[in-house]
Amino acid sequence: MDRHEQLYRLYEEFDTDRLRAYQEFVDLFPPVDSPVTLEHWENAQDELDAGKAEIRAAFPGTGDVFAEIATRATREQAFTALDLYNKYDRAVNALVLDVDETLRSAGTTDNEIPRETLFELTELVESGVPIVVSTGQTLENVKGFMIQGLGNELVHSGRLSIVYEAGTGVFTADQGSQTKMLLYEELDDEIRSLFTDIRSRALSDAPDEIRRACHLQGNEFNVTMKPNAQTGSDRARAVIDETLVYMLDLLADCLGEQLDTDTDPDSRRELIRAYYADSDPEIREVLEDAGELPTAAGSLPDELADFLDRIDLIYYEADAVEIGSLELNKVTGVRAALDVLGIDDPFCLVMGDSKTDLRLMEWVETDNCGIAAAPAHASQGVLDHVAGTDELVYDPGEAAEILVTVATINRLATLSD
């Protein structure tokens, strides 16, 4: 009997919904001192043990695996996992995870990682699958909420890496000289000098309206302007759109001073606006709506073009405008983190919602080293990619569903053919 037939039999012959409810209760609601609650928990544990014993008896030799699948995965998750395992013939050996609007959501989970998601993450780490948190946030901010959610021991276990500021640095506890890797220190002096200049002027040179309504995120390297208003709100959208135009022009001014070009400032601003509008349709739309898109910017001087080809300017609608290095991105950071974690032949689950996550997703597809998943509110480019690969789209705040599917893939991978 092949795996498909065995799964079909499992979900046809056993009340997996009831067993899964018992498992969830036992896992997420540990026994407490109340005698009534303790008795209820013990009864659930007894029913769960009895149900698992029946499955073990029905599947000699593979019963342990099918008992775990039945009590943790829905029918849909189990068959999705089987399809993915049949397609790739690989177990997942690393989790590459964005956080904001991916594991947690300001709109549905009060910006906290749900308990079910934290539980599944812990279970996967304990099964031998390390976590690479890949985020645009600062290191200390990420360490703080990961410790709060997963516990200090796991975060400092050497089984979790943090790729922060979208790939400019990597932190993995207890790794000696590789504990904190400052990847931006490998950039040449010209680029680092440019970023120092932009950072020092980002607020001081800003128009009063932007200076009052935005703040500069406390990054080590990238320059990120964030709204003071609630992310996603109309006020945040308006000020971030204004900030995008300002940051494009600030980049033009700083580049002009560093390169000492003959291009006059107004022409240089138009050239740079046109350059980034051509590279990103969202930037183009914002500039068009603001009436700030050049109509005939001309061609870029070679010296300016060479520099711009190394600089990433990213617009996050109603969230942030960020200037970073194209030589440092989430792919660069994740590769460095996997090396530190000792993952020589990765097959990753990549979960994310933004264009910086899309680069990771495209990388694992190109190199055949992983699968991608995204929340339903992800950017259109991300959703198009996920829909065109394995269709792993989940509702906001429900990342645990994908993690259960991954755990099921790994359980199926332990079964002999």
N, C-alpha and C positions, 0 to 999 in steps of 0.2 A: 504494500500500500504506500503510495507516494505522499509527500507532505501535503499536497492539496487535498487529497482524499482524507488524510488524517485530521486536518483542520476542519474539513466539512463535517466529519463524524463528531469531532469534539463539540462543535457549536450546535449540532443537531440533537445529540443525545444527552447533553448535560445543561443544567440551568446555570449557564455562565453569568447571566445578569445577577442572579442572587449571590453567587460566589464572589463576584467582583465587588458587590456592595459590602459583603462581609470583610473582604480584604481591605477595602478602602477605610472602613470603620476601624479595623484593627491597626492599620498603618498610621492613620492620621489622628486618631483619638485614643492615645495610650491610656491604660488604666489609671484611675485616680483613687483617692482615699475613700470616696463615697461608696458604701457597701452596695447600694442599688446600682450605681454606675459600673462598679467593678464586676458585679454579677452579670450585667448586660454584656460587658466586654468579654468576659470569660465564655459566655454562651455563644457569642459570635465567633470566638476563636475555636470553640469545639465544633461548631457547624462548618467552619472553614476547613479545619483539619479533616473532618469526615468527608467533605466534598473532594478535597485533594486526594484522599486515600482511594476513593472510587475511581478517579481518573488514572491514578497510578496503576491500579489493578487492570484497567481497561486497555492501557497502552504499555505492555511489558517492555522494559528497556528504555523507553522514552517518556515514561509517565511523569517523571519529575519536571521535564521541560514543558510538557503540555499542561500540567497542573499550574505552573507559573503563568503560562500564556493565558489560560482560561480565566484565572483570577485577577489578571491585570489588564488585558487588552480586550476591547470590543471586537466583535466579529469583523467589522470594517477595518479596524486597525490591524488585526491579525492577517487578513488577506492582502491588505496594502503592503504590509511587511514582507509577506511571502513573494508578492510581485517584485518588490525592490530587490530582495535577495536573489531571486531567479534572474533578474536583469543584470545585476552587478557581480554576483557571486562573491560578495565581500561582507564582512561584519564591519560596523562603524567603530573606529578606534580613536576618534577624537571628536569633541564637540566644539565648534567655533561659533560663538554666540554674541550677537549684539544684545544690548540691554534695553535701552529706552525704546518704547513702542514695539519691542520684540518679545522680551521676557516679561516686561511690565508695561503698563499703559496708563497714562494720566487719565484717559477717559473711562476706563473700565475697571482698573485695579487700584485706584488711588495712588498710582505711581509706585506701588510696591510689587515685588515679585510674589505671585500667589503661592500659598502653602503647598498646593499640589505640585506646582512646578519645582519648587525647592526640594520637595521629597524625591521627585523623579531624577533631578540632577544629582542628588546625594547617592541614590541607588546606582546610577550609572557610573559615578566615580568609584564607588565601592566595588563595582564589578570589573574595574580596571580601565575605564574610559576617562581620560583626563579632559579638563575643560580649558579652552582658550577663550577668555572674555575679550571681545574685540570691539572697542568703543571709541568715540571721539572725545570722551570725557577725560578729566585729569585723573592721574593715578590714585591720589589720596581719596578722591570722591568715590571711585570705583571700589577700592579696597574697603572703604567704610561700609557701603551697603552690601557688599558680598560677605563681609564678616558678620554683619547683622543677619543676613539671610541664611548663609551656609555654615557659619561658625568659624571661629578663629583657627581651630585645628585644621579644618579642611583647606582654608585659604592659605595657610602656611605649611601645608603638607608636601609641597613640591609636585602636587598633581593638578595644580591650577595655575595658569599663566594669565597675565593681564596685558593685552596689547592696548596701549592708551594713546590718546590724542591721534587716533586714526592711523597708527603705525609709526609714530616717532620714537616710541620707547616700549620696552618689554620688561615686565616684572614677573619673576618666578621665585618664590621664597626658597631659601636654603640651598642656593645653587652656586655658592662661592662668588667668583668674579662675574658669573653670568646671572646673578640674582637680579640686578637692574642694568639693563642694556640701553644706553642712550644712543639710539641709532642716528639721531640727528647730528651727533658729533662727527659722523663720518662724511658729512656734506662739506663741500669746499667753502673757503672763507667768503667768497662773493655772495653765495646764497645765504649763508648764516648772517652776514652783515646786512643784507637786504631785509631779512626778517626782523632783525633787531631794530632797524629803522622804522619799518611798518608798525611794529608793536609799540614803539615809543611815541608814535604820532597818531595811532588809531583813535584814541579818545581826545587828545589835546587839539588835534586839527579838525575834529568833527564839528559840523554845524550844531548850534545850541540844541536844536530839536532832537537830534540823534544823541548828543551827549547826555541829555536828560532822560531819554527813553531807552538807552542801551547800556550794557556793561561789557567789559572785556573779560572773557573767561581766563582764569588764572593758569594758563598753559605754560609748559616748559619751552615749547617751540612754536607750534602753530598759532596763528592769530585768529581768534574766534570772537566775533561780536554776537551777543545774545540780547534778546529783548527783556526789559524789566517786566513787561506785561506777561500774562499767562501764555505759555507756548500754545500755539494753535488758535489763539483768539484773533479777532479782527484787528485789534490794536497791535498785536505782535506782528501780524502779517503786513500791516501798513508800514511800521517802522523798519522791519527787515527789508522790505522792498526799497525803501529810501536808503537804507544802509548798504544795500548791494551796489547802487549807483555810486555812493560815496567811496566804498572800498575799491571799486574798479579804478576810480580816479586817483585815489591815494596810491594804489599800486603803480599807476602810470607816473605819478610825480616822483615816487621814490626810485623807480627804475631810471627815470630821466636823469636824476641827480647822480645815481651810482654809475651809469654808463656814460654820462656826459655826452649825450647824443646831440646832433644838430636839429633834430625834430622839435618844432615848437610845441609848448605844453598842450595847447588845445588839440592839435593834430594827434599828438601822442595819446591823449585821453580817448579820442574817437577811435584810433586804431585798436586800442586795448579793449574798449567796449565791443567793437565789432569782432575781435578775435574770440572773446569768450561767448558772445552771442552765437557765433557760428559753431562753437563746441558744445553748447548746452541749450536745448530748446526752452527750458524753464527760464534761463537768464534772458534769452531773446524776448520771451513773452513779457517779462517784467519791464525790460527796457522799452519795448513797444508801447505798453500800457502807460508808462510814465512819459512818453514822448522823448525818450533819451537815446533811441537807437540811431546811430549814424546812417545816413542814406548813401554816402559815397566816401568811405574811410580811406580808400587807397590801399597800397600794399605795405606790409611791414618791412622795415629795414632788417637785414639779416641778423645784426647783433641783437636787436630787440626780439625777433622771432626765436632765436636760440635760447634766450632767457625765459621767454614765456612758455616754451615747450617743457620747461622744468618746474613750472609753478602751477599749482592747482588752486583754482578759485571755485568754491562750492557754495551753492545756494540751497538752503533748506527752508522750504516755504513756512513762514510764520514761526521759525525756530532759530535760525542762525545764518550768518555769512562767515565763511572760513577761508583763509588763505593758508595753503600748505605746500609741501614739496611733492611733486610727482615721482621723485626718486624714493620717497617714503610714503607708503600707503598701507592699508590693512593687509594686503597680500604679503608685502615685505615683512611686516611685523609678525603675522601669523606663521610664516615660514621660519622666522627666527625662533618663535616660541616653540614650534614643533621640534626644532633641533634641540632646544634645551630640554624638552620633555622626553627626548629619545624616541620620537616617532619617525622612523626612517622611511616607512612606506605608508603614508597617511591615506585613510579613507574617511573623510570628515562629514559630519552634518554641519552645514552652514545655515544659520538662521539670522535673518536681518530684514530691514525694511527700507533702507535708503540706497542711494547711488554708490556710496562707499562700500556697502555690503554687496552690491551687484558685482563689483570687481572681484570679490572673493568667490561669488557664485560662478562667474565666468571662468575663473581660474580652475576651480575643481571640475568644471565640465570639460574644459580644454585638456586638462591633464588626467582626466578620468580618475580623480582622487576624491570624489565625494558626491553628496546630494545636497539640494538646497530646499529650504522651506521659508515661508514668509507669512506674516499676518495679512488679513484681507485688506487692511488700510495702508499697506505698503505703497511706495511710489510705483507709478505705472510701469517703469522699466523693469523693476524687480518682479512685479506680478507677471509681466509678459514672459520674463525668463523662467520663472517657476512654472507657469502654465505650459511652457514649451518643453519642459524637461519632465518632472515627475508629479506636477500638480499638487504639491504639498502646501496648500494654503489653509490656514486655520483662523478661527475667529479671534479678535483681539483679546488678550488675556488668557488664551487657551493653549499656550505653548506646551503644556504638559501632554497634550494629545500627540504631538509630534515626538516628544521624548519617549512616550510609551511605545510608539511605533518603532522607534530605533531600538529600544530594549528588546522588542519582539524579534526584530531582524537578528540581533545578536544571539538570542536564544535559539532561533531556527538554525543559525550557523553552527551551533554545537551538535546538531543531529547529523549522524552519518548518512551518506546517500544510500 
